[in-house]
Amino acid sequence: MAKKKSQKSLDTWTEQKWTTGSGKPSSETGEAYAPQSVIDRLKSTKQGQSKLYAANKKKREATAKGQQYAKHGLHKGKRYG
């Protein structure tokens, strides 16, 4: 049986290497997770570095409040760079 679109996107998401900007666990650094390719693209431009910094700040603030998830906007719209 063929997979549904949502199942295919989950396969793609699972195959990606997810990490933080520093490469260390988020539990140690408080950074947001994203696919390695996204992190690399964000780090390559000044605007991307600014987005990554803002996302990490929001993630750390949410973590300090005891929240597991943070709406940092890094994945919204999937536009990086």
N, C-alpha and C positions, 0 to 999 in steps of 0.2 A: 504494500500500500504506500502511496506517495505521501510525503510529509507535507503538513500545512506550512504556510508561510511563517507563522510564529515558531514552529518547530525548527525550521531551517535557520531562522535568525538566532535561535538559542544555540544551535550547533556552531554557528560562526562565532558567537560571543564566547562560547566555552573554549574554542580552539585558540583564541587570542591569549597572549601573555599579558596578564594584568599586573601592574606594579605601581609604585609611588614614584614621585620625581627623584627621590634620593636612592630608590632601590631597596630601602629598608622597610620593614613592616610598619603599617600605619599605626599599629598599637604603640610603637616606639616613638614615631615622629609626629603623628596626628595628621599626616598628609592624606589627600584624597587619592583613591585608586583610579586608574584609567589604563587602557591598553598601552603597551610600550611604544607602539608606533605613534600614538597620540601624544604621549609625553615627549617623545623626541621632536615632533613637529612644534609643540608648544615652546619647548626650550630653544628652538632655533630662531625665534623672532622676539623682538622686544615686546610686541603686543601679546604674543603667546605666553611669555614669561609673566606678564602682568596678570593674565587670566589664571594661570597656574597658581600664582601667589594669592590671588583673591579666593580661589577655590580652596586652597589649603587653609587660609585664614578662617573661612566659614566652617570647614570641617573641624578645625581645632575648637572653635567656639561651640559647636554642637556637641563635640565630645566632652568638653568641660561641663556642659549642662546635663551630661549623662545620656545623651542621645546617640544611638548607633548610626543613624543615617543623617546626612546633611544635604540640604538643597543648595548645592554650590553652583549649579548651572553649567558645570563643565561638560555634561553630556547632552544638555538640552540643544536640540537642533543639529547636533553633531558637526558643528563647524569649528575647525581648529586652525590655529595659525596666527 
